[in-house]
Amino acid sequence: MLEAALWGLVGGLALVAGAVSALVRGMSERSIAFVLAFGAGVLISAVAFDLTEEAIEIGGAGAAAGGLLGGALVYFLGSRLLARRAGGDEESGNAIVLGALLDGIPESAAIGVTLLGGGGVSVSFVVAVFLSNLPESISATADLKKKHSARWILALWLGIALASAAAAAIGYGVLGDASASLQAWVKAFAGGAILCMLADTFMPQAFREGGDRVGLVTVLGFALAALLSAA
């Protein structure tokens, strides 16, 4: 369980690293757009190969479809709620934070599940989670720092990273006795939240600020993550 928590923390700390990068160096809107595009490609690959495909193999198409729909609905409703309470530039940052939480917790639980077979953690999946978390925190921090202090922002991302570590431990300790359908649903839930966030926030912002070149960067991110998944 401790090993699962440590691997979950590794993936979650990418959120803190991305926030530090955005706070210390700052980034132009175009650079953030390319980071978002690359992250979108990584996330699309993770959804396709590490979450949805495995969910179908574990629990069948029904459980996977239910998880995808559940994750998308929770993100959609949460995002709409945040939009009512905040507006302007910070809305995008809040939406990405919500997406990081909704996909990060099930993703970390999935990391714990990969240890149940006794063959060690899926390194490719941990790397994919790490790479996808960086652009999430970089982009969100660029918006959040307009209204919040650096200490507040770092505490936010550290809290999510610690929650990810706890989720990985829980995934190992609890989901090992869960049914195949529930394990599949957890993986697919993360995928649904990610896809909804990509369509709602990541890609529109990337194209708005980076132009049509972001398509090439997105494919680059997808290709790298796909190679890691196949390794």
C-alpha positions in Angstrom: 0.0 0.0 0.0 2.9 2.4 0.8 4.4 1.7 -2.6 1.1 2.5 -4.3 0.9 5.8 -2.3 4.4 6.7 -3.4 3.7 6.1 -7.1 0.5 8.1 -6.8 2.4 10.9 -5.2 5.0 10.8 -8.1 2.2 11.5 -10.6 0.6 14.1 -8.4 3.8 16.0 -7.7 3.8 16.9 -11.4 1.0 19.3 -10.6 3.2 21.1 -8.0 6.2 21.1 -10.4 4.0 22.7 -13.2 2.7 25.3 -10.8 6.2 26.2 -9.7 7.3 26.6 -13.3 4.4 28.9 -14.1 4.9 31.0 -10.9 8.7 31.4 -11.2 9.3 31.8 -14.9 5.9 32.8 -16.3 4.9 31.8 -19.9 3.5 33.6 -22.9 -0.1 32.7 -24.0 1.3 31.0 -27.1 3.7 28.9 -25.0 0.8 27.9 -22.7 -1.2 27.0 -25.8 1.5 24.6 -27.0 1.8 23.1 -23.5 -1.9 22.5 -23.5 -1.9 20.9 -26.9 0.9 18.5 -26.0 -0.9 17.6 -22.8 -4.1 17.1 -24.7 -2.3 14.5 -26.9 -0.9 12.7 -23.9 -4.3 12.7 -22.2 -6.1 11.4 -25.3 -3.6 8.5 -25.5 -4.1 7.8 -21.8 -7.9 7.7 -22.2 -7.7 5.4 -25.2 -5.1 2.9 -24.2 -4.6 3.1 -20.4 -8.1 3.7 -19.2 -10.9 2.9 -21.7 -9.2 -0.1 -23.4 -8.2 -1.6 -20.1 -11.7 -0.9 -18.6 -13.3 -2.8 -21.5 -10.9 -5.7 -21.0 -11.5 -5.8 -17.2 -15.2 -5.3 -16.9 -16.8 -5.2 -20.4 -18.2 -2.5 -22.6 -21.1 -1.7 -20.3 -19.1 -0.9 -17.3 -16.7 1.2 -19.4 -19.5 3.1 -21.0 -21.1 3.8 -17.7 -17.8 5.1 -16.2 -17.2 7.3 -19.2 -20.6 8.8 -18.9 -20.4 9.2 -15.1 -17.0 11.0 -15.3 -18.2 13.3 -18.1 -21.4 14.2 -16.2 -19.6 14.9 -12.9 -17.1 17.2 -14.6 -19.8 18.9 -16.7 -22.0 19.7 -13.6 -19.0 20.7 -11.5 -17.7 23.0 -14.2 -21.1 24.7 -14.6 -21.3 25.2 -10.8 -17.8 26.8 -10.8 -18.8 29.0 -13.7 -21.7 30.4 -11.7 -19.4 31.3 -8.8 -16.5 32.7 -10.7 -16.1 34.4 -14.1 -13.6 36.0 -16.3 -10.1 34.6 -16.8 -10.1 32.6 -13.6 -13.0 30.4 -14.8 -10.6 28.5 -17.1 -8.2 27.9 -14.3 -10.9 26.6 -12.0 -12.2 24.3 -14.7 -8.8 22.8 -15.2 -8.3 22.4 -11.4 -11.6 20.5 -11.3 -10.5 18.3 -14.2 -7.2 17.6 -12.5 -9.0 16.5 -9.4 -11.7 14.4 -11.1 -9.2 12.6 -13.4 -6.3 12.6 -10.9 -8.1 10.7 -8.1 -9.4 7.8 -10.3 -6.1 7.7 -12.2 -4.2 7.3 -9.0 -6.6 4.6 -7.8 -5.9 2.9 -11.1 -2.1 3.1 -10.4 -2.8 1.2 -7.2 -4.8 -1.4 -9.1 -1.9 -2.1 -11.4 0.1 -3.3 -8.4 -2.4 -5.9 -7.4 -1.1 -8.5 -9.9 2.2 -8.5 -8.1 4.2 -7.6 -11.3 5.0 -4.0 -10.2 3.5 -0.7 -11.2 2.8 0.2 -14.8 5.7 2.6 -15.4 4.3 3.8 -18.7 1.0 4.7 -17.1 2.7 6.6 -14.3 4.8 8.5 -16.8 1.7 9.3 -18.8 -0.1 10.6 -15.7 3.0 12.7 -14.9 3.3 14.2 -18.4 -0.4 15.0 -18.5 -0.4 16.7 -15.1 2.3 19.2 -16.0 0.3 21.2 -18.6 -2.8 21.0 -16.4 -1.2 22.9 -13.6 0.9 25.2 -15.8 -2.2 26.5 -17.6 -4.4 26.7 -14.5 -1.8 28.4 -12.5 -1.3 31.0 -15.2 -5.0 32.0 -14.7 -5.1 31.5 -10.9 -2.2 33.7 -10.1 -4.1 36.7 -11.3 -6.3 36.5 -8.2 -4.5 34.2 -5.7 -1.1 34.2 -4.0 1.7 31.8 -4.8 1.3 30.2 -1.4 -2.4 29.6 -1.9 -1.8 28.1 -5.4 1.0 25.8 -4.2 -1.1 24.6 -1.3 -4.0 23.8 -3.7 -1.8 21.7 -6.0 0.0 20.0 -3.0 -3.4 19.1 -1.6 -4.4 17.4 -4.9 -1.1 15.6 -5.0 -1.5 14.2 -1.5 -5.1 13.2 -2.4 -3.7 11.4 -5.4 -1.3 9.5 -3.1 -4.1 8.5 -0.8 -6.2 7.4 -3.8 -3.5 5.2 -5.0 -3.2 3.5 -1.6 -7.0 3.1 -1.4 -7.0 1.7 -4.9 -4.5 -1.0 -3.8 -6.1 -1.7 -0.5 -9.8 -1.5 -1.4 -10.3 -2.1 -5.1 -8.4 -5.3 -5.0 -11.5 -7.0 -3.5 -13.8 -5.0 -5.8 -15.6 -6.6 -8.7 -14.1 -6.3 -12.2 -17.0 -4.1 -13.2 -16.2 -1.6 -10.4 -12.5 -1.5 -11.3 -13.4 -0.9 -14.9 -15.9 1.8 -13.9 -13.2 3.7 -11.9 -10.8 3.6 -14.8 -13.5 4.7 -17.3 -14.7 7.5 -14.9 -11.3 9.1 -15.1 -11.4 8.8 -18.9 -14.8 10.5 -19.1 -13.7 13.4 -16.9 -10.6 13.9 -19.0 -12.4 13.8 -22.4 -15.0 16.3 -21.2 -12.3 18.6 -19.9 -10.3 18.4 -23.1 -13.3 19.4 -25.2 -14.5 22.1 -22.8 -11.3 23.8 -21.8 -8.0 22.4 -23.1 -8.4 22.4 -26.8 -10.5 25.5 -27.2 -8.0 27.5 -25.2 -5.1 26.0 -27.1 -6.5 26.8 -30.6 -7.6 30.3 -29.5 -4.1 31.2 -28.3 -1.8 29.1 -30.4 -3.5 28.8 -33.8 -3.6 25.8 -36.1 -0.1 24.6 -35.2 -1.4 23.2 -32.0 -2.8 20.3 -34.0 0.8 19.1 -34.8 1.8 19.5 -31.1 -1.2 17.5 -30.0 -0.2 14.6 -32.3 3.3 14.7 -30.9 2.0 14.4 -27.4 -0.3 11.5 -28.4 2.5 9.7 -30.2 4.9 9.9 -27.3 2.3 8.7 -24.8 1.2 5.9 -27.2 4.8 4.7 -27.5 5.1 4.7 -23.7 1.9 2.6 -23.4 3.2 0.1 -25.9 6.6 -0.2 -24.2 
